[in-house]
Amino acid sequence: MRLSELSGKEMVDFKKAERLGVLGQTDLEINETTGKVETLIIPAGRRFKKQGNEIRVPWNRIRTIGTDMIILEVPENQYSY
């Protein structure tokens, strides 16, 4: 799958059924050796009070990539209660 095919898809945390934003407003952490995407770095905005104002989701936490949406599992340590 190409990055251009992912861009513009809505990202949703499946555990909380919460909208996280749109891919394209997200940074990708890429392994320089393998060229594989390792982490999605999502700007947190005002919904999340996390230091650094970002949510880091490892690529292996993506559950499904559909035609309009990406369902992922945000690690618990990325939320503050």
C-alpha positions in Angstrom: 0.0 0.0 0.0 1.3 3.5 -0.9 1.3 6.4 1.5 -0.9 8.3 -1.0 -3.6 5.6 -0.5 -3.5 6.1 3.3 -3.7 9.9 3.2 -7.0 11.4 4.1 -8.4 8.3 6.0 -10.0 8.9 9.3 -8.2 7.3 12.3 -10.3 5.8 15.1 -9.3 4.2 18.4 -11.3 1.0 18.5 -11.2 0.6 22.3 -12.6 4.0 23.0 -14.5 4.5 19.7 -12.8 7.9 19.5 -11.9 9.9 16.4 -8.2 10.7 16.4 -7.8 12.7 13.3 -7.0 12.2 9.6 -3.9 10.6 8.3 -2.1 13.4 6.5 -2.1 15.5 9.7 0.1 12.7 11.1 3.8 12.2 11.2 5.3 8.8 10.4 8.4 7.4 12.1 10.3 5.3 9.6 13.1 2.9 10.2 16.1 4.2 8.2 17.5 0.8 7.6 14.5 -1.1 6.5 12.3 1.8 5.2 9.3 0.4 7.2 6.9 2.6 9.0 7.3 2.0 12.8 5.0 4.5 14.4 2.2 6.9 13.7 2.7 10.2 15.6 -0.7 11.9 15.9 -1.1 15.5 17.1 -3.1 15.3 20.4 -4.9 18.6 20.2 -7.1 19.5 23.1 -8.7 16.0 23.6 -5.5 14.5 25.1 -3.4 16.1 27.8 -0.2 14.2 27.0 3.2 15.8 27.4 4.5 16.7 24.0 0.9 16.9 22.7 1.2 13.8 20.6 0.0 10.2 20.6 2.4 7.6 19.4 0.9 4.4 17.9 3.1 1.6 16.9 2.4 0.3 13.4 1.6 -3.1 14.8 -1.3 -1.6 16.7 -3.2 -0.9 13.4 -6.1 -3.3 13.4 -7.8 -2.6 10.0 -7.3 -0.3 7.1 -10.5 0.2 5.3 -11.6 2.4 2.3 -12.4 5.4 4.5 -11.0 4.6 7.9 -8.1 3.2 9.8 -9.0 1.4 13.0 -6.1 1.3 15.5 -5.5 0.5 19.2 -3.9 3.3 21.1 -1.6 2.1 23.9 -3.0 2.8 27.3 0.0 4.8 28.3 -0.8 7.4 25.6 -3.9 8.6 27.5 -3.9 10.5 30.7 -7.0 10.3 32.9 
